[in-house]
Structure formats: structure tokens, C-alpha cells
Amino acid sequence: MLLAGLSFALMGVAVKLGTPWFSSHELVFYRSAFGLILVLGAVTLHDGLRGLRALSGAHLGLHVRRGLIGFAALATYFYSLTRLPLSMAVTLNYTSPLFLALLAPLTLGERLRAAQITAVALGFAGVVLLLRPWQAQAELAAGLIGLASGLLAGLAYVHVRALGRHDEPEWRTVFWFSAISTLGAAALASAQGWQPAVAPHWALLLGMGLAATVGQLAMTRAYRKGHTAVVAAFAYSTVIFATLLDVIIWQVRLPPVAWLGIALTVAAGVWAAILNVRTEGRA
């Protein structure tokens, strides 16, 4: 999970480094297309044409809804990465366990407990300290979009859990998410206008796709081999790595109240993630 956390943080670095040349929609396209090619290649090598015919499955509508929500989550996350400090954008995206704690009772019939309510309240108190809405700042709008990425990611995970209850394989979920994100990002980028990519840019885009893929593989293995609650807590290593990279690469100097907000949001997110895992285990 630490490898996954570092990989996802490096993906965020690649997104920010690519901002001068590409729009956030183009970056979403390249990241998603890379994953789509890998999934199609793996399915074809493993099962041939039979595997390709099995891509639709019995729950296509649920896959499409999860793909659309996941695309919206990725698009808003990448937009916030291009507008905010890396540490801030990553922290806002990792509010997803807080939203999941609120969404699960409404969508999956799970009971919302007092501990979850407390964790959510602490987490959003941290978000307020991080965004500091009482100050007139240009980052507030981008911060709210980053927070929306956390909400959408939480809603996407609700759909992943629903797909899991139908015993849908992970590779099919990843395929539809990658396919819908690739098509959606291509449409938005076409409306906005594509920027030409030359050799140095391709190296950056390849690095972004590679970091995202390594992160996905490492995270999948961590959840498969490790204790789920512990792995969910270590997922927040992404925020720690992103914060360190923010300071090293961009010499970011957030005010102390913002650092306090990051710490509070991370602590509440870890708590909420562990509570979500325990609740799911009893479901």
C-alpha cells in the first residue's frame, strides 16, 4: 500500500507537470487510455476473443453508471490538481471515505453509527480549515471542485461495492471505467481543442500512466493480501507523499491552519475508512 501511495502521488506530480501543455481533460484522456489498452491487452492475452465477448457481463447498466461517476470523479480531481497545490488537491480527493460513510446508509441500507458521524464531522472541520472560506482567495472554487471529486469518488465506491455483491470481476469494472473515461475525456478535449504532444511530453504522459497502473496493481494486491482495515488506513500515505513532494518540488508554503486542516482531514479519513471496512464486514 505504501508503494501504491507513492505511485498515486507521483501520478499527481505528473499531472501538475503536464499542466503547462495539456488541459485537465487531455490528461484524463491519456491516463484513461493507458489503462484501457492494458486491460484490453491483458484480457485478450488471457482469454482471446472469448474474453472480449465477456466484457459486457450481466450488469452492464451498473457498470455504466459506475463508469460515468468514476469519470466525473477523475475529471474533477485532475482539474483540482491543475489549479491547487498537490497536497491540497490530494487531501480533498481523499475525503471519499467521509462521503462513503454518509452515502452507504442511503444507498446500501447500512446503519450510520455515532462514531461515523463524529469522524465525518471532524473530517469536514479539517476541510474548512484547509479551504479557509472566510478568506477571499482564488483557490476556493477549485477547492470546492476538488471536494466534489471526493464526493464522486465515494459514490463510485458505493457502486463498486454493489458490483462486488453481484460477484462482478474487478477487471470488468476497470474496463468500463477506463472506456467511459477515455471517451468522455476525448469528447471534452475535442470541444476545447487538443494540444500537440512531442517526444518530451510523451515521456511525461507515459510516466503518468505507468504510475497510475503501478498504483492500481499495488493497491489491488495490498487489499487482497493484507488486513483490509490496515490497508485502508495506509492508503492515506498518498497524502503524506504528496505533501512531501509539494514541499520538495514546488516549495509550497501553506499557512499553519491549512496544515492543521490536512492533518485533521487525514486522521478523520483514516478513522472513517476503518469504520467503513468494519461496517462492510458486518453487512
ABEGO torsion letter per residue (X at the ends): XAAAAAAAAAAAAAAAAAAAABBAAAAAAAAAAAAAAAAAAAAAAAAEAAAAAAAAEABAAAAAAAAAAAAAAAAAAAAAAAABBAAAAAAAAAAAAAAAAAAAAAAAGBBBBAAAAAAAAAAAAAAAAAAGAABBBAAAAAAAAAAAAAAAAAAAAAAAAAAAAAGBBAAAAAAAAAAAAAAAAAAAAAAAEBBBBBAAAAAAAAAAAAAAAAAAAAAAAAAAABBAAAAAAAAAAAAAAAAAAAAAAAGBBBBAAAAAAAAAAAAAAAAAAAAAAAAAAAX
